[in-house]
Amino acid sequence: MNEVVMLHGAEPRKILQIVIGEKIPAIMSYLVGDKWHIAKVLPTDLGVSSLKVELSLRKKPHPINIQSGQSVGISLKYGYGKFIFNAAVVGFEPSPQCGCGGAVILAVPERIEIIQRRSYFRVNVPRALKVNVRMWHRRGGSGSEAGPPGHYWQGRLVDISAGGAQVAIDLLHRPVFRNNQFVRLQFTPMPYEEMLIFDAQIRSILPTVDGQGRCFGLQIIGLETDSEGQQILSRLAGVVERYHQINQTGTEQQDMEPGIPFNRG
C-alpha cells in the first residue's frame, strides 16, 4: 500500500463530516511573520464552501494573529493514518467563552492527503548509510529555500519519521541551540537523490552515548501549510519506508557516500 493517499472531489467533504460528527481534534499550524505557531482546534461546522474550526480553551489566552487570506495547515489523526490539508482563512468568529480565541473560518479544501500511521514511527538510519545533516537557526522564509546561510552546524541523522527526526552533532562544532527553538534542516536521504529542506522545532537535547556530542530531538513543523510542503512530507514518508525495508532485509548498499560533504560553513 502506498505511504500517501490523495482524496479529491467529494471525498474531502465526507472525511470532514466524519471528523465533525466524531469531534476529532486537530492541530493548526501557521506562520506569523517569520515564526511558526501551533494551535489545537476542533472542526465544528461544514458549510457549502467553508469549514469552521474552534480554538481550544487556553489558560493564558492570546491573539492568534492570523490574517484573512492566509494559508494554514491542518493535521489530525483518524483511523489508520494522519489526515493533512492546507486551507485559506476566509473569516473569524468571536467566542462567548472566556479564554477561547473564537473560531477561524476556512475555505473547504479541494484535497486531503492521508499518510499512513506507520510513517510516523521513527526508523533508524541504516548502518550502511551515513547521512550528514546541515542545521541552522531559522531566520524566516519558507522551508524550501535553496540552502543554508554562511554559518551552519553539520551533524549526522540518527533516525527519521514523517513527524520528527534525531540529529547528533559533535561538540567540536559547538552547537548553539536551545529547547523549543525553530531550526531548518537540510540532508540527502539517499545518494544521488535531491536534498530535503524543512523546518523543525527542538523538543529535546541530550548527550550522545559516547559523550562526544549532543543529540537533538526534532519535531517537523509547517509542512501541511502548502502544496510544496506536502510534497516534502510525501517524500519523508517514502524515506521512512525505504529505511525500514533496508533495516529489515539487512541489504548491504554500495556507494553510500552522501551528497553533502562533512564541512562546517
N, C-alpha and C positions, 0 to 999 in steps of 0.2 A: 504494500500500500504506500502511496506517495506520502511524504512528510507534510506536504502542504496541499490543501484542497481549497478551491475558489468557488464561492457561491455567488451567482448572478441572478438577475431577473427578479422573480417573486420570492426566491429563497431567503434573501436577507430579511424581508418583512416577516416571514414565518418564524425565523430564528428570534427576531426581536420580540415578537408576540409571546413566544415561549419564555424568553428572559423576563419580560414584564410580568407575565402570569405567575411565574415561579419566584419572583422577587430575587433575582440573582444579582448580586452586587458587581460592580465593575470598577476599573481603575482608569482615570482620565489623565493623560499626560499632555503637557503643553508648554510652550516657551513664553516667557515674559522677558523682553529684551534679549539678553543672551544667557538666561538662566532657566534650567528645566524645573518644572513643578509637577507634582503628582497629587491628585485628589481622589478620594473614594466617592463614588457616585452610585445612584440607584436609578436605572431606567424605569420610568413610571407611566409613560403615556406615548402612544404611537399614533400620529395623525396621518393625513394623506401624504404630506411631504415633510413632516417634522417629527423629531424624537425628543422627548423631554427627559432629562436626567437631573435628579435632585442631588445636591451635595450633602454628604453625611454631616451629622452634628459634630461640632468641634468644641473642645473645652475652651480654646482661645480663638474665637472667630477672627478672620482677617479677610480682606478683599482678595478675590482670585485674579483680578486684573486681566481677564480675558477680553479681547476685543471682538466686536461683531465682524464676521467675515474671516476670522482666524480659523485655521485648521487645528483640530485637536485629535489625539489618538485615544481610542477606547479599546481596552482588553478585558476579557472575562473568561473564567473557567466554566466549562459546561461539558458534561458527558465525557467523551474520550479525548477531548482536545481543548485548546485555548483559541477563543474567537477574537479576532482583531479587526479593526477598521478605522479609517480616518473620516472625519466629517467636519463640515464648516459650521461655525457658530452663526445662527440667524437671529438670536434674541435671548432675553433673560426674563425671569420672573422672580419677584421677591418672595420670601417665605415668611409666613406668620409666626414660625417657631423661632424663638430666640436662640442664637448660637448657630443657626444654619445659614449658609451663604445663598440660599434660594435655589433656583433651578436654572439650568442652561438649556436653551432650545437649539437642537442641532438639525441640520438637513439629514434626511434619511439616506444612509449610504447606498450607493449603487452596487457595492460588492462587499462581501465579508470573507476574510481568509480564516481557515481552520488549520491550526498547526497541531500535530499530534502531541499528546502529553509527554510521550517518551522523548521528544526533542528537548524537553525542559529538564531532563535528568542529566547531571554532569557526567561527562565521559573524559577519561584521562587521554592526554595526547599520546599516541602510540610511541613506544620506545624507539622505534626506527626513525622517528621524526624529531627534528629539533626546530621548533617553531619560535623564531625570535619575534618579539613584540616591541613596538615603539609606543611609549605612553607619555603624554604631556598634559599640562594644565589647560583646561578648556577655556578659551578666551571669547567665544562667540561664533556665530555662523552655524551652518548645518553640519551634521556628522559626515558628510560626503566630500569635504574639501580635499584638494589634491594631495596634501601631505602635511607632515609636521612642520612646526616652526624651526628656527635655527637651534633652539635648545629643547632637548627631549631626553627621556631616560629609556634605556633599552633593557629588556629582560627576556624571560622565557615563559611561553604559555604552558601552564601545568594541566589545566582542564578547561572544558568549554561546554556550554549548553546554549539553547536559544534564548535563555534569560540571564545568563551570567558567565563569568569566567574567573580563573585564578591565574595571576601572573606573579612570577618570582623575579625580583631584581636584586642583583649583587650589591652589597653595601659599599663596594668600591665606587659605585656610580652615585652614591649618596642620594638616594631617592628622597624627595621632599614632598610628601603628600600627607593628608590627614583624613580621618573618617568623615564620611558624608560629602567629601569634595567631589566635584564633577571633573572627569578627565576624558581624554579622547585616546582611542587605541587604533593601531594600525598593524596588521600582520597578514602574512600569506599562508593560508591553511594547508595547502599542498604545493609542491614545487610546480612552477610554471603557471599557476593559477593567478587570477587577478587578486590583488590585495583587498582586504576588507578594512573599512574605516567606519567607526561608530563611536557614540558617546556612552559613558558608563558612570555610575556613582560608586565610590569606595564604601564598602559596607564593613570591612574588617581589615586589620593589618596585624599580621603575626610573623614571628621569626621563622625562617626556613628550618628544616630539620637539622642541617649542618651548622646553623647559627651564622652562616656567612652572608645572609641576605634577608629580605623581607618579602613575605607573601601577601599579595593584595587580593582580597575577595571583592569582586566587582559585580554590580547589578547593571545589566544593559538597559538603557533607557532611551525613549523617544522614537523608536523605530516604527511605531504604529501611526505616527502623525502624517506621513505622506507616502506616496507610492514608491519612491526611491528607498525609503527606509524599510518598507515592507519587502522589497526585493532583497535587501541585505538580510532581513530576518529569514526569508526563504533559503537563502544561501547558507546561513548559520545552521538551519535545521538539516540541510544536506551534509554539512561538515560533521555535525554530531553523529549522523547515521553512518557516514564513511569511517570516522574514527572508531565507532563502535564495532563495525564489521572487521576492521583491521585488528582490533584488540581481540575479538572473538576467534578469528581464524589464525592469528599469530603469523600472518603473512609477512615475510621479510620484504621490505621495499628497497628498491635500488634508486640511486641518485637522489637522495633525500635532502640534499642541501637546500635550505630555504632561500627564497628570493630576496631577503633583506640581510645585508652584512651586519655583523655584530660590532657596530661602532657607535660611539656617542657623538651627537652633533654639538 
